[in-house]
Each structure stands twice: as C-alpha cells, then as structure tokens.
Amino acid sequence: MSLTKASYSMIQGAVVNVLDYGAVGDGTTDNSAAIRAASVAARTSQTDSTGRTISKAIYFPSGIYVINSAIELAPTNGLTGLTVFGDGSGATFINYKGSSTALSCQSSRAITFKDLGFTSSNIDDNQNAFNVVQTGNPLRSWRFERCDFAAFYTCFYVSGASMCSEFYFNECQFSQCYYLMLNNNDQAVNWNFVNCNWENEALSTTKQINSAAIFYLQKGTFVKWTGGSIVLNGLMAFYALTSSGVCQKTAHKICFDGVRIELVNNSGYHAPLMDKTTSGYVSGSNSPILSMSNFTILNRGGVPTSTIYFNVWSNCSLYLEYGECTSGIISGLLDNLTQSQCANVYVSDVNGISYSDNITNRLNDHDTSNVHIDPDLSSGSTAPLTDLRISSLSVPTTATSKRMYVRGPTGSLPQGGTTVNLPLLQDHFTLINIFCYRFTTAGQSLTINLKDQANTTVYGTLTIAAGVTNGLGYIGQEVGFQIPSGTALMLQFVGTAEVVKGVVGLEYL
C-alpha cells in the first residue's frame, strides 16, 4: 500500500507515520528511538477481552530506516490489530545493524506486516529479524504480505513455552539467509507459506553453509508450504530435537506442496534436504514427518546425481508423491526398531529417485523408483499381515536379486497359524530364498513354509530357533520356472504366538 501526502492526511487518525516521530529513511540515521515512539503513539486506550491493547497502523514511507538496537513494539499485555506497512518491499527497507538488533511484539495477536523489506548489514552478526519469545498471552494470527528478508542469520527465532501459532506468509521472499525459522518453542504450530520463495544460492558467511536450513527445529512444529520456489544451499528441514515429549506427534510435520526446488553445487556436494543432528537427538515420542507432493527437484551447477536428498532414521517418516527429480537418493532407516518406534517411507509416482539403506542386513531392494514401507504405528499387534510389496512384480532388468516382503500394520511378525496369501507370480521368476529379520531378541522359535494356496505342496521351509534374530531359508529349486503361471502361493507360519518386530519375505530373480 502506498500513501500520498494528501491521502495520508485524510486517515492520519488511524495511521501513525514514523516520520512524525523523528524517523529518517536516509540509510544512515539510527531510527530505533523514533520507531519506539511511533509504536507507543499507535496504542489506543482500548483493550480486547484478553487485555491486549488495540493498536493503530504504523506507516513507513519509502526509504531505508536503519535500526541499531532491539525494538519491542508491544506493551507487556500485548497488542491486537497492529499493521506495519510500507510502500513496497523494493521501496521501504528496515535495515538492521548490530548483533542485538531485532523486532519483537510479545503476547500479540492479529498482527500484520506488509510491503516491507527487512535487511541485515552482515549475516555473521547473528541477527534475528524477529525475536518471538513467548511467555505471556498466546501469540497467534500474524501475517506477512509481500515482505522481503535478506541476509539474516535467523529470520524468526522462536522460543518460550506459550503458543506461537497461525503465522501466515504470502508472496514473501527470503534471500541469502541462514535460517528462516529456528524453533525452540513448545507450541509453534501452523506456520503457513503461500507462493513464497527461498534463495540462498549466493550465501556468503563464515558459518558452515551445509548446515544452513530453512527450518532448524530444536522442538517440533507444523508447517505447510504451498507453491513458490526454493533455490537452496543447505537443508530444508534440520531436526535437532533435544527434548522428549514436548509436542504432540502432529506438531512434528513439515509439508511442501507444488514447490520447485533447485539444489546449488557447494564444492561438488549438497546437504540432504532432510537430516538430523548427529548427537543430542531424542527419539521416543519425537516423530518428525516430512511430506512432499507435486514437486520438482533439480540438481544445478554440478550437484552430483548421486546426491542424498533425504537422510531418514528410525522414528521419522518421509512421504513423497507426484514428483520429478534430476537424480537423488533416500538413505537410511529401519536400523533396530524398538517396540515404541515408527519408521515410514512412502514414495509413489516420483521419477529420478532411488532408495538405499545403510545397514548390513538389507530389508529390501526394488526394481522401480518407488519404495513403500508400511508404518509401525503401535507397540504391538496381532493383526494379520497384508501384502505390502516394495514394487510391482515385473521382470527385473538385471541379474541382481530382489526382495519383496510382507509385514503387519504395526510391523509385527505373525503368530503361529497365520497364513499370508502372496500375489500371483509370473512363470519367468526364480525364487531363491525365504528370509526373515527380527529386531528384538525372540523368545520363541518360528517356522515359515512357502506353499501353494491349495495347501498341497511345500516349496521351501525356513526355521529360526528361539533367541536367533535373523534367518535365511534356501528354497532348493527354481520354483519360478516350474509352477505354472498364475499359481497362487502363500506363507504359512508355525510357532508360538509372540509379538516381535520384523519383516519376512521372498528373494527372487
């Protein structure tokens, strides 16, 4: 919104102009005191039902307004209805100088910033554009419209125990910043970005560029990013969850929908889009989720085609669908799951991405680009297994053996007496082994028979003794060439009922 002198005079009762309180947008003068005075003048004598002060709008005409110290815009009880606006993000700038400089608006709701550019003189000054340290009234319903942020160490540093929710960003630009959101708040949820852009390809800093992140999370959050583009040095989501149980499971999710992503070469390397700190990460009730749909990922400027896009681990989840990638890898997962952990990877209709686990006992391979791992949702269940193939049974393109597996909805192995019907095998398959991996020390023995569904022929048997975790059973004949096409097979489980996490399946050529 742009106001001429005449139009400003018509509504001056509802708008406070910072120029009237000594501000000078010359790019040199310190305007900290003038902005504080304008924020006080904007407060009315009225309050809402929670005791927050109702505020007028604050107007910054075109210019560069330097601030050299921290500015708190709100009184102790907070504000409601404050709008801070300029003449456009390319015309009105608030320029931060000094590591202690930041804007705050404590305990406030229904706050809007629009048509402003926020800039930092030096990213290595560790400047935060906004300090959101919430301890009083819940802080919620903030809006940023057509605002630009440039060269900040952290655009939003969020901390405290009270709620900081319903933040909306529309058509905002984040350029050459280190973190967009550094969250250490117990309830920073529902942060929404629509048609926003992140570009830090030319990031210049003394800090480690590969540790730069759009979201650096010491506690959980819920984020939805729709549309726009991301040109990235570093990570999209970096989890450093150091406290267990501080948020509900649903507050550990980041969703991207319809986003175009360009990865920038950094000395022949690029950080994974999703990763976690190597130390201090607490699992258990912390269950991060990253979800992406209708997306594109491009490796630009020499980013290797073998780049790891996502590092996943026990107790996190990754969902990808309807995507196009240059060429990337999902790495990790399913390393000694416990009864309370969950681990999900779901990739569907995504081109140019592959899966590679990094543990000794590979649970699965696949001959298409899609990976499906069923969620482990609870601490134990006796529900029957269902057919959960890693990929469709099509003719492998290489002689490398492949595996399909079946697994219960909670990740538990079946009880004795359970039978699982397998999909129809085509006659050009060679079945090699039955395999089973148990992730907890099993107190009971388990026998698995591969039979036809008519229960007349046993093609192979695997028996695992009590206390043994893994097993491999040689079928002993090339049954894939010997049974007629369309023959229905099943796995039959014999043994004492016992809830044990694991997977079981067939290896084939």
Residue pairs with C-beta under 8 A, 6 or more apart in sequence:
1 85
1 87
1 114
1 115
2 87
2 88
2 91
2 115
3 15
3 59
3 61
3 87
8 15
8 17
8 59
14 56
14 57
15 56
15 57
15 58
15 59
16 38
16 41
16 42
16 56
16 57
16 58
16 59
17 38
17 59
17 61
18 31
18 34
18 35
18 38
18 58
18 59
18 60
18 61
18 65
19 25
19 61
20 38
21 34
21 35
21 37
21 38
21 41
22 31
22 33
22 34
22 37
23 31
23 34
23 35
23 38
23 60
23 65
24 31
24 34
24 63
24 65
25 31
25 60
25 61
25 62
25 63
25 64
25 65
25 92
25 93
26 63
26 64
27 63
27 64
27 66
27 95
28 66
29 66
30 66
30 67
30 68
30 69
31 65
31 66
31 67
32 67
32 68
32 69
32 71
35 65
35 67
35 71
36 71
36 72
38 58
39 58
39 71
39 73
39 74
41 56
42 55
42 56
42 57
42 58
42 82
43 53
43 54
43 55
43 56
43 75
43 79
44 53
44 54
44 55
44 56
46 53
46 54
47 53
47 54
47 77
48 54
48 80
50 78
50 137
51 77
51 78
51 137
52 77
52 78
52 79
52 80
52 107
52 108
52 109
52 137
53 74
53 75
53 77
53 78
53 79
53 80
54 79
54 80
54 81
55 79
55 80
55 81
55 82
56 82
57 82
57 83
57 84
57 85
58 82
58 83
58 84
58 85
59 85
59 86
60 84
60 85
60 86
60 87
60 92
60 94
60 116
61 86
61 87
61 92
62 86
62 87
62 88
62 91
62 92
63 92
63 93
64 93
64 95
65 92
65 93
65 94
65 95
66 95
66 97
67 94
67 95
67 96
67 97
67 101
68 97
68 98
68 101
69 98
69 100
69 101
70 100
70 101
70 102
70 103
70 104
70 131
71 102
71 103
71 104
72 104
72 105
72 106
73 79
73 82
73 84
73 103
73 104
73 105
73 108
74 82
74 104
74 105
74 106
74 107
74 108
76 106
76 107
76 136
77 107
77 136
77 137
78 105
78 106
78 107
78 108
78 109
78 136
78 137
78 139
79 105
79 108
79 109
79 111
80 108
80 109
80 110
80 111
81 110
81 111
82 105
82 108
82 110
82 111
82 112
83 111
83 112
83 113
83 114
84 111
84 112
84 113
84 114
84 116
85 112
85 113
85 114
85 115
85 116
86 92
86 114
86 115
86 116
86 117
87 115
88 115
88 146
89 115
89 116
89 117
89 146
89 147
89 148
89 173
90 117
90 148
91 117
92 115
92 116
92 117
93 116
93 117
93 118
93 119
94 103
94 116
94 117
94 118
94 119
95 119
95 120
95 121
96 102
96 118
96 119
96 120
96 121
96 125
96 127
96 129
96 152
97 121
97 125
98 125
98 127
99 125
99 126
99 127
101 125
101 127
102 127
102 128
102 129
102 130
102 131
102 157
103 129
103 130
103 131
104 130
104 131
104 132
104 133
105 111
105 130
105 139
106 133
106 134
106 135
106 136
106 139
107 134
107 136
107 137
107 138
107 139
108 137
108 139
108 142
109 137
109 138
109 139
109 140
109 141
109 142
110 141
111 141
111 142
111 143
112 142
112 143
112 144
112 145
113 142
113 143
113 144
113 145
113 147
114 143
114 144
114 145
114 146
114 147
115 145
115 146
115 147
116 147
116 148
117 147
117 148
117 150
118 129
118 147
118 148
118 149
118 150
118 152
118 155
119 148
119 149
119 150
119 151
120 127
120 129
120 150
120 151
120 152
120 153
121 151
122 151
123 151
123 152
123 153
123 176
123 177
123 178
123 203
123 204
123 205
124 153
124 205
124 206
124 207
125 153
126 153
126 154
127 152
127 153
127 154
128 152
128 153
128 154
128 155
128 156
128 157
129 149
129 152
129 154
129 155
129 156
130 155
130 156
130 157
131 157
132 139
132 156
132 157
132 158
132 159
132 160
132 164
132 185
132 188
133 157
133 159
133 160
134 158
134 159
134 160
134 161
134 162
134 163
134 164
134 185
135 160
135 161
135 162
136 162
137 162
138 162
138 163
138 164
138 165
139 162
139 163
139 164
139 165
140 163
140 164
140 165
140 166
141 166
141 168
142 166
142 167
142 168
143 167
143 168
143 169
143 170
144 167
144 168
144 169
144 170
144 172
145 170
145 171
145 172
146 170
146 171
146 172
147 169
147 172
147 173
148 172
148 173
148 174
148 175
149 155
149 172
149 173
149 174
149 175
149 177
149 180
150 174
150 175
150 176
150 177
151 175
151 176
151 177
152 177
152 178
153 177
153 178
153 179
153 207
154 177
154 178
154 179
154 180
154 181
154 182
155 174
155 177
155 179
155 180
155 181
156 167
156 180
156 181
156 182
157 182
157 184
158 164
158 181
158 182
158 183
158 184
158 185
158 188
159 184
159 185
160 185
160 186
161 185
161 186
161 187
162 186
162 187
163 187
163 188
163 189
164 185
164 187
164 188
165 187
165 188
165 189
165 190
165 191
166 190
166 192
167 190
167 191
167 192
168 192
168 194
169 191
169 192
169 193
169 194
169 196
170 194
170 195
170 196
171 194
171 195
171 196
172 193
172 196
172 197
173 196
173 197
173 199
174 180
174 196
174 197
174 198
174 199
174 200
174 214
175 199
175 200
176 199
176 200
176 202
176 203
176 204
177 198
177 200
177 203
178 200
178 203
178 205
178 207
178 212
178 213
179 212
179 213
179 214
179 215
179 216
180 198
180 213
180 214
180 215
181 188
181 191
181 214
181 215
181 216
181 217
181 221
181 223
182 216
182 218
183 215
183 216
183 217
183 218
183 219
183 220
183 221
184 218
184 219
185 219
186 219
186 246
186 247
187 247
187 251
188 219
188 221
189 221
189 222
189 247
189 251
190 222
190 224
191 221
191 222
191 223
191 224
192 223
192 224
192 225
192 226
193 223
193 224
193 225
193 226
193 228
194 226
194 227
194 228
195 226
195 227
195 228
196 225
196 227
196 228
197 228
197 229
197 230
197 231
198 214
198 228
198 229
198 230
198 231
198 232
199 229
199 230
199 231
200 212
200 231
200 232
200 233
200 234
201 231
201 232
201 233
201 262
201 264
203 209
203 212
203 233
203 234
205 212
209 233
209 234
209 266
210 233
210 234
210 235
210 266
210 269
210 270
210 271
211 234
211 235
211 238
211 271
212 233
212 234
212 235
212 271
213 234
213 235
213 236
213 237
213 238
214 230
214 232
214 234
214 235
214 236
214 237
215 221
215 223
215 236
215 237
215 238
215 254
216 238
216 240
217 237
217 238
217 239
217 240
217 241
217 288
218 240
218 241
218 242
218 243
219 241
219 243
219 246
219 247
220 241
220 246
220 247
220 248
220 251
220 252
220 286
220 288
221 247
221 251
221 252
221 254
222 250
222 251
222 252
222 253
222 254
223 253
223 254
223 255
224 255
224 257
225 254
225 255
225 256
225 257
225 259
226 257
226 258
226 259
227 257
227 258
227 259
228 259
228 260
229 259
229 260
229 261
229 262
230 236
230 259
230 260
230 261
230 262
231 261
231 262
231 264
232 261
232 262
232 263
232 264
232 270
232 273
233 264
233 266
233 270
233 271
234 271
235 271
235 272
235 273
235 274
235 275
236 254
236 256
236 261
236 273
236 274
236 290
237 254
237 273
237 274
237 275
237 288
237 290
238 275
238 276
238 277
239 274
239 275
239 276
239 277
239 281
239 288
239 316
240 276
240 277
240 280
240 281
241 252
241 276
241 281
241 282
241 286
241 288
242 280
242 281
242 282
243 282
244 282
244 283
244 284
244 285
244 286
245 284
245 285
245 286
247 286
249 285
249 287
252 286
252 287
252 288
252 289
253 288
253 289
253 290
253 291
254 289
254 290
254 291
255 291
255 292
255 293
256 291
256 292
256 293
256 295
257 292
257 293
257 294
257 295
258 293
258 294
258 295
259 292
259 295
259 296
260 295
260 296
260 298
261 273
261 295
261 296
261 297
261 298
262 298
262 300
263 270
263 297
263 298
263 299
263 300
263 303
263 307
264 270
264 300
264 301
264 303
265 300
265 301
265 302
265 303
268 302
268 304
269 304
269 307
270 299
270 303
270 304
270 307
272 308
272 309
272 310
272 311
272 331
273 290
273 297
273 309
273 310
274 290
274 309
274 310
274 311
274 312
274 318
275 310
275 311
276 288
276 311
276 313
276 316
283 314
283 315
283 341
284 315
284 340
284 341
286 315
287 315
287 316
287 317
287 342
288 315
288 316
288 317
289 316
289 317
289 318
289 319
290 310
290 316
290 317
290 318
290 319
291 318
291 319
291 320
292 319
292 320
292 321
292 323
293 319
293 320
293 321
293 322
293 323
294 322
294 323
295 320
295 322
295 323
295 324
296 323
296 324
296 325
297 309
297 323
297 324
297 325
297 326
297 328
297 352
298 326
299 305
299 307
299 326
299 327
299 328
303 326
305 326
305 327
305 328
306 327
306 329
307 327
307 328
307 329
308 328
308 329
308 330
308 331
309 325
309 328
309 329
309 330
309 353
310 318
310 330
310 331
311 331
311 332
312 318
312 330
312 331
312 332
312 333
312 343
312 345
313 332
313 333
313 335
313 343
314 333
314 334
314 335
314 336
314 337
314 338
314 341
314 343
315 341
315 342
315 343
316 343
317 342
317 343
317 344
317 345
317 375
318 330
318 344
318 345
318 346
318 347
319 344
319 346
320 346
320 347
320 348
320 350
320 353
321 346
321 347
321 348
321 349
321 350
322 348
322 349
322 350
323 349
323 350
323 351
323 353
324 350
324 351
324 352
325 350
325 351
325 352
325 353
326 352
327 352
327 353
328 352
328 353
328 354
329 353
329 354
329 355
329 356
330 345
330 347
330 353
330 354
330 355
330 356
330 371
331 355
331 356
331 357
331 358
332 357
332 358
333 343
333 345
333 357
333 373
334 343
334 357
334 359
334 363
334 373
335 358
335 359
336 439
337 343
337 376
337 411
337 439
337 501
338 439
338 440
338 501
339 379
339 380
339 440
339 501
340 379
341 376
342 375
342 376
342 377
343 373
343 375
343 376
344 373
344 374
344 375
344 376
345 355
345 371
345 372
345 373
346 371
346 372
346 373
347 353
347 355
347 369
347 370
347 371
347 372
348 370
348 372
349 370
350 369
350 370
351 369
352 369
353 369
354 369
355 366
355 371
357 363
357 364
361 437
361 470
362 403
363 403
363 405
363 437
363 503
364 371
364 373
364 390
364 403
364 404
364 405
364 503
364 505
365 390
365 400
365 401
365 402
365 403
366 390
366 391
366 402
367 391
367 394
367 396
367 397
367 402
368 391
368 392
368 394
370 390
370 391
371 390
371 391
372 388
372 389
372 390
372 391
374 386
374 388
374 407
374 408
374 409
374 411
375 409
375 411
376 410
376 411
376 501
377 409
377 410
378 410
379 410
380 410
380 412
380 499
381 408
381 409
381 410
381 412
381 499
382 412
382 415
382 497
382 499
383 408
383 409
383 410
383 412
384 408
384 414
384 418
384 420
385 406
385 407
385 408
385 414
385 418
385 420
386 406
386 408
386 409
386 420
387 406
387 420
387 421
387 422
387 423
388 405
388 406
388 407
389 404
389 405
389 423
390 402
390 403
390 404
390 405
391 402
391 404
393 404
393 423
393 425
393 426
393 429
395 426
395 428
396 402
396 509
399 509
401 432
401 507
401 508
401 509
402 507
402 508
402 509
403 435
403 505
403 506
403 507
403 508
404 505
404 506
404 508
405 435
405 503
405 504
405 505
405 506
406 420
406 422
406 491
406 503
406 504
406 505
407 502
407 503
407 504
408 414
411 501
411 502
411 503
412 499
412 500
412 501
412 502
413 436
413 438
413 446
413 493
413 498
413 499
413 500
413 501
413 502
413 503
413 504
414 420
414 493
415 493
415 495
415 496
415 497
415 498
416 446
416 493
416 494
416 495
416 496
416 497
417 493
417 494
418 492
418 493
419 490
419 491
419 492
419 493
420 490
420 491
420 493
421 453
421 488
421 489
421 490
422 488
422 489
422 490
422 491
422 506
424 485
424 486
424 487
424 488
425 431
425 480
425 483
425 485
425 487
425 489
426 485
427 480
427 481
427 483
427 484
427 485
428 480
428 481
429 480
429 508
429 509
430 478
430 479
430 480
430 481
430 508
430 509
431 450
431 459
431 460
431 475
431 478
431 479
431 480
431 506
431 507
431 508
432 474
432 475
432 507
432 508
432 509
433 472
433 473
433 474
433 475
433 506
433 507
434 448
434 450
434 460
434 461
434 462
434 472
434 473
434 475
434 491
434 504
434 505
434 506
434 507
435 462
435 470
435 471
435 472
435 473
435 504
435 505
435 506
435 507
436 446
436 448
436 462
436 464
436 470
436 471
436 472
436 502
436 503
436 504
437 469
437 470
437 502
437 503
437 504
438 446
438 464
438 468
438 469
438 470
438 500
438 501
438 502
439 469
439 500
439 501
439 502
440 469
440 500
440 501
441 467
441 469
442 464
442 466
442 467
442 468
442 469
442 498
442 500
443 466
443 467
443 498
444 466
444 495
444 496
444 498
445 463
445 464
445 465
445 466
445 495
445 496
446 463
446 464
446 471
446 493
446 494
446 495
446 498
447 461
447 462
447 463
447 464
447 493
447 494
447 495
448 461
448 462
448 463
448 473
448 491
448 492
448 493
448 494
448 504
449 458
449 460
449 461
449 491
449 492
449 494
450 458
450 459
450 460
450 461
450 475
450 489
450 490
450 491
450 492
450 506
451 457
451 458
451 459
451 489
451 490
451 491
451 492
452 459
452 483
452 487
452 488
452 489
452 490
453 488
453 489
453 490
454 488
455 490
455 492
459 475
459 477
459 479
459 483
459 489
460 473
460 474
460 475
460 476
460 479
461 473
462 471
462 472
462 473
463 471
463 473
464 470
464 471
480 508
480 509
483 489
491 504
